[in-house]
Amino acid sequence: MTTQEPFEHIDVDEASRKQADGATLIDCREEDEYAAGHAAGAPLIPHMSVFQRADEIEKLTGGKDQPLMFICKSGQRSAVASEFAAAAGFTKLYNVEGGTEAWVAAGLPTE
């Protein structure tokens, strides 16, 4: 049985392009990881709080039908965050494969 995921997998280059085009990128790691460095412009919303903070996320994105990307360390927690966002009604979801490690390795902007 194949389960359809409610999000697309994208690489860091595509995530960077989408962010430049106005898509929201959210870092869903923990506070200490985020403080050590994160993708530029990505607010912190830990993956286990995505569902509870759906209203806040909706304000960040401009609507549940707007592009929303999640990034973590390597791509596992961001997949979970995407599942929670889908359960909260978001429809254009993207999991950034390779996570922050790949973002940094690609030389993309960090803070």
C-alpha positions as CSV (number, residue, x, y, z in Angstrom):
1,M,0.0,0.0,0.0
2,T,1.4,3.4,-1.0
3,T,0.7,6.4,1.2
4,Q,0.5,9.8,-0.6
5,E,2.4,12.4,1.3
6,P,0.7,15.8,1.7
7,F,3.9,17.6,0.7
8,E,6.5,17.7,-2.0
9,H,10.2,17.0,-1.5
10,I,12.5,19.8,-2.8
11,D,16.2,20.5,-2.6
12,V,17.8,23.5,-1.1
13,D,18.3,25.3,-4.4
14,E,14.6,25.1,-5.2
15,A,13.8,26.2,-1.6
16,S,16.0,29.2,-2.0
17,R,14.3,30.1,-5.3
18,K,10.8,29.7,-3.8
19,Q,11.8,31.8,-0.8
20,A,13.0,34.5,-3.2
21,D,9.6,34.3,-4.9
22,G,7.8,34.9,-1.6
23,A,7.3,31.4,-0.2
24,T,7.6,31.1,3.6
25,L,10.5,29.0,4.9
26,I,10.2,27.9,8.6
27,D,13.0,26.3,10.6
28,C,11.5,23.5,12.7
29,R,14.5,22.5,14.7
30,E,15.0,23.2,18.4
31,E,16.0,26.6,19.8
32,D,19.7,25.8,20.4
33,E,20.1,24.4,16.9
34,Y,18.5,27.5,15.4
35,A,20.7,29.8,17.5
36,A,23.8,28.1,16.1
37,G,22.8,29.2,12.6
38,H,19.8,28.9,10.3
39,A,18.6,29.8,6.8
40,A,18.3,33.5,6.4
41,G,14.8,34.8,6.9
42,A,13.5,31.5,8.4
43,P,11.6,32.0,11.7
44,L,11.8,29.2,14.3
45,I,8.7,27.1,14.9
46,P,9.8,23.7,16.4
47,H,8.2,20.8,14.6
48,M,6.2,19.6,17.6
49,S,4.5,23.0,17.9
50,V,3.4,23.4,14.2
51,F,-0.1,22.2,14.7
52,Q,-0.7,24.3,17.8
53,R,0.8,27.4,16.1
54,A,-1.1,27.1,12.9
55,D,-2.8,30.5,13.3
56,E,0.7,32.1,13.6
57,I,2.0,30.3,10.6
58,E,-1.1,31.3,8.6
59,K,-0.2,35.0,9.4
60,L,3.4,34.4,8.3
61,T,2.3,32.8,5.0
62,G,-0.6,35.0,4.2
63,G,-3.0,32.1,4.0
64,K,-3.3,28.3,4.2
65,D,-3.1,28.1,0.4
66,Q,0.2,29.9,0.1
67,P,3.6,28.0,-0.4
68,L,5.1,26.9,2.9
69,M,8.4,25.1,3.3
70,F,9.9,23.4,6.4
71,I,13.6,22.9,7.0
72,C,15.3,21.1,9.9
73,K,18.8,19.6,10.2
74,S,18.5,16.9,7.5
75,G,14.9,16.5,6.4
76,Q,13.2,14.2,8.9
77,R,11.6,16.7,11.4
78,S,10.6,18.9,8.5
79,A,8.6,16.0,7.0
80,V,6.8,15.6,10.3
81,A,6.2,19.4,10.5
82,S,4.8,19.2,7.0
83,E,2.4,16.5,8.1
84,F,1.2,18.6,11.0
85,A,0.7,21.6,8.7
86,A,-1.3,19.5,6.4
87,A,-3.5,18.4,9.3
88,A,-4.0,22.1,10.1
89,G,-5.3,22.7,6.6
90,F,-2.2,24.0,4.7
91,T,-2.2,22.9,1.1
92,K,1.1,23.9,-0.6
93,L,3.7,22.2,1.5
94,Y,7.3,21.5,0.8
95,N,9.9,19.5,2.8
96,V,13.5,20.7,2.2
97,E,15.6,17.6,1.7
98,G,19.0,17.6,3.2
99,G,17.9,20.4,5.6
100,T,20.1,23.1,7.1
101,E,23.2,20.9,6.5
102,A,22.6,21.0,2.8
103,W,21.6,24.7,2.9
104,V,25.0,25.5,4.5
105,A,26.9,23.2,2.2
106,A,25.3,24.9,-0.9
107,G,26.6,28.3,0.4
108,L,23.1,29.7,0.7
109,P,22.6,32.7,3.1
110,T,22.4,32.0,6.8
111,E,22.0,34.0,10.0
